[in-house]
Amino acid sequence: MSNVLIENIEKVHTTEMGVDRIRKNLGLGDIDVVAWCQTKIRDKEAAITRQGKNWYVRIDGCEITVNANSYTIITAHKNK
């Protein structure tokens, strides 16, 4: 199945504040947060949906929120 988010995966990025927020929320430590998110988005098990202006990617007990226009990772957090 084709997906616009996956087709534009190279455009996915975040801000410095986004990096800090995602690391804190997911407890990732000192890794490349964007590369980690891109890997999760590409995963065949990822459930990708679009609601309004955002993409939501649910995988491995977490949810990644990506702006659909700018491909900016807004946040990521563990599912409750």
C-alpha positions in Angstrom: 0.0 0.0 0.0 1.3 3.4 -1.0 1.5 6.1 1.7 2.4 9.8 1.2 4.3 10.0 4.5 6.5 7.0 3.6 7.0 8.3 0.0 8.3 11.6 1.6 10.3 10.0 4.4 13.5 11.9 3.5 11.6 15.2 4.3 10.8 14.1 7.9 12.6 16.3 10.4 12.2 18.1 13.7 13.3 21.1 15.6 15.9 21.1 18.4 13.0 21.5 20.9 11.3 18.5 19.2 14.5 16.4 19.6 14.6 17.2 23.4 10.8 16.6 23.8 10.9 13.2 22.0 14.0 12.0 23.9 12.4 12.9 27.2 9.0 11.4 26.3 10.4 8.1 25.0 13.5 7.9 27.2 15.7 7.5 24.1 19.0 8.9 25.3 21.7 10.3 23.0 20.6 8.9 19.6 19.5 10.4 16.3 15.9 11.0 17.0 14.9 11.7 13.4 16.5 8.5 12.1 14.8 6.5 14.9 11.4 8.0 14.0 12.0 7.4 10.3 12.8 3.8 11.0 9.6 3.4 13.0 7.5 5.1 10.3 9.0 2.7 7.6 8.3 -0.4 9.7 5.7 -2.7 8.2 3.9 -3.0 11.5 3.4 0.7 11.8 -0.3 1.9 11.8 -0.2 5.2 9.9 -3.3 7.4 9.8 -4.0 11.0 8.9 -6.3 13.2 10.8 -6.6 16.8 9.7 -3.2 18.4 9.4 -1.2 15.6 11.1 0.0 12.0 10.5 -0.2 9.7 13.4 2.1 6.7 13.5 1.4 4.0 16.1 4.0 1.3 16.7 5.8 -0.6 19.5 3.7 1.1 22.2 4.3 4.7 21.1 2.7 7.3 18.8 4.7 9.7 16.6 2.9 12.9 15.4 4.1 14.4 12.1 2.7 17.6 10.5 1.3 16.6 7.1 2.4 19.7 5.3 5.9 20.4 6.6 6.8 16.8 7.6 8.0 18.1 11.0 7.9 15.6 13.8 5.8 17.4 16.4 6.1 14.9 19.2 6.3 11.3 20.1 5.1 9.6 23.3 4.4 6.3 24.9 0.8 5.0 24.6 -1.1 5.0 27.9 
